[in-house]
Amino acid sequence: MDPLQMVDLKKQYQKIKPAIDEAIQDVIDQTNFINGNQVATFAQNLENYLQVKHVIPCANGTDALQIALMALNLQPGDEVITPSFTYFATVEVVGLLKLTPVFCEVNKDTFTIDVNEIEKLITPKTKAIVPVHLYGQSADMEPLLAIAKKHNLYVVEDNAQGIGGYYQFSDGRKVANGCMGTIGTTSFFPSKNLGCYGDGGALFTNDDELAIKIKMVANHGQQKKYVHEIVGCNSRLDTIQAAILNIKLPQLDSYCAARRKVADYYDSAFANHPKIKVPYRASYSYHVYHQYNIQLHESVDRDQVMAALKEVGIPSMIYYPIPAHKQKVFENNTPKLNNLDLTNQLCKTSIALPIHTEMDEEQLEYITKNFLTIINKF
Ligand SMILES: *Cc1c(COP(=O)(O)O)cnc(C)c1O
């Protein structure tokens, strides 16, 4: 059996090695390391894949979020509604721009932003909602977009974990994650569903004017060389990374399918177990399982489980151990409505098992068998 890892990038690379090696060598031969033609080609390829008007590549997923909020011209003191149960970057950029994060509870099944809690948090200062398509499952976008429209708010989708997935609207329309709101952002961090071989990110929008603004913000505030209209930043996708992504993008659907197959295997192995709550599959969402995250019953000691798994060579992770509202930098930013009880609880009971594109049945059998043995001791 191959050693178990949270993600197996080496094995994935082996399958596409000749094409990747050639693409990288091409960039080196052309020495067009910055803004080479591969970057524009990738943006176009991704536009076609997502069926969105504009893809603007940038340096990483955190920059993408920052650039989105800057392009929307949000001002210090403006309020941004966001879940606390997310990777820190989602909230970090809000703080960086001196905006105020207003933490929203998550839904008890999907762990994405609870759309029934959003309206209570809206004030005259609210400017935007930032849903996160957590673990690869879309937030419930149809009601969220309706709330945003009613209150004239921007929607920035943090789609770092959900690329390749989509949301199905009640009229049957399927729209790619990240392409429903005002702006969508993603990350090409190597372990993400569409990962490059270093850092990378992108923004998506269907708004022509906003696309121009985003490009400007990401490029020192200039449209014309040496004419700086606003203060922006410098955030580019390397040509080498774009060349790699051009090879990997055609694989994305099969990568997502492979992840879903792993989730199917886990789901059936753990079905109806009294101490394990498997990930919920919302009917509106095509879940692409960036993570396979389960909830342990409160009688189960998670630390002991993780240690026992480690002993038999099974890695596991916690996404996320500390919610944003309990991070020191945001501790003065007390949640408005409640204490985010569910968010706090999820941080204590969540455990993620290995899921990636290269897992085989032998590995899955080994993991599920051992995991159940360990859990059944509690
Ligand atoms: C990975 C991730 C980011 C940040 O992406 P980077 O490319 O690492 O900057 C932001 N939000 C979420 C939800 C993520 O999972």
The ligand as an SDF file (V2000), in Angstrom:
LIG
                    3D

 15 15  0  0  0  0  0  0  0  0999 V2000
   -6.5690   28.4190    0.9780 C   0  0  0  0  0  0  0  0  0  0  0  0
   -7.6060   29.3880    1.3480 C   0  0  0  0  0  0  0  0  0  0  0  0
   -7.4070   30.7800    1.2220 C   0  0  0  0  0  0  0  0  0  0  0  0
   -6.0780   31.3980    0.9140 C   0  0  0  0  0  0  0  0  0  0  0  0
   -5.4490   30.9950   -0.2420 O   0  0  0  0  0  0  0  0  0  0  0  0
   -3.8580   31.2100   -0.4080 P   0  0  0  0  0  0  0  0  0  0  0  0
   -3.6100   30.9270   -1.8300 O   0  0  0  0  0  0  0  0  0  0  0  0
   -3.1840   30.2490    0.5160 O   0  0  0  0  0  0  0  0  0  0  0  0
   -3.5680   32.6200   -0.0480 O   0  0  0  0  0  0  0  0  0  0  0  0
   -8.4720   31.6220    1.5000 C   0  0  0  0  0  0  0  0  0  0  0  0
   -9.6570   31.1470    1.8960 N   0  0  0  0  0  0  0  0  0  0  0  0
   -9.8740   29.8210    2.0580 C   0  0  0  0  0  0  0  0  0  0  0  0
  -11.2210   29.3750    2.4950 C   0  0  0  0  0  0  0  0  0  0  0  0
   -8.8630   28.9110    1.8030 C   0  0  0  0  0  0  0  0  0  0  0  0
   -9.0910   27.5920    1.9770 O   0  0  0  0  0  0  0  0  0  0  0  0
  1  2  1  0
  2  3  1  0
  2 14  2  0
  3  4  1  0
  3 10  2  0
  4  5  1  0
  5  6  1  0
  6  7  2  0
  6  8  1  0
  6  9  1  0
 10 11  1  0
 11 12  2  0
 12 13  1  0
 12 14  1  0
 14 15  1  0
M  END
$$$$
